[in-house]
Amino acid sequence: GYDSHNNLIGSETANATFAITAPSGADSVTSGNHVTLGVAGSRIVTATLGSVSRSVTVTVTPAAAKYLSVTGGTSMQAGGALSYGAQVTDLYGNFIRNEAGAGNVSHFITITSSVSSDKISKNYVAFTRAGTRTLTFKYSSATPATLVVEVDPAAVDAGKFVYRYPTTT
């Protein structure tokens, strides 16, 4: 710190107290002079030493991607398609990308299927074969997410059903 004549008097950080003004959540003040900021957004951090206080506006941006959550169906009939949405958050719950529900997530999420005949286009997966499969969703450094999808056989198409009578010779 400095005195009123701008003379250096040394560090007074250990003697100062700190406070955070909005938003709440993962922010905290510990050990009197240690400030931890986790929630993305702007807030005011105030340091007080004796009767003198100084405030500064601090803006926190999201940390690296940590968690990936996926929304979408887990059952379908063969020949149908399902769409998927995704949310990616950092360690503190700050959204990296927030496109849950409808919307094209292909530009930042990679979708793969354990069944090679499944067709993936943008955030849609079309299923041509009945059976159970696992869809895997990946984004950057976030932990991958998986969904197990059960695909039921399609209804019999009466126009294509042919019964062959046994022949005797």
Salt bridges, closest charged atoms under 4 A:
ASP27 OD2 - ARG43 NH2 2.84
GLU99 OE2 - HIS107 NE2 3.47
ASP118 OD2 - ARG133 NE 2.81
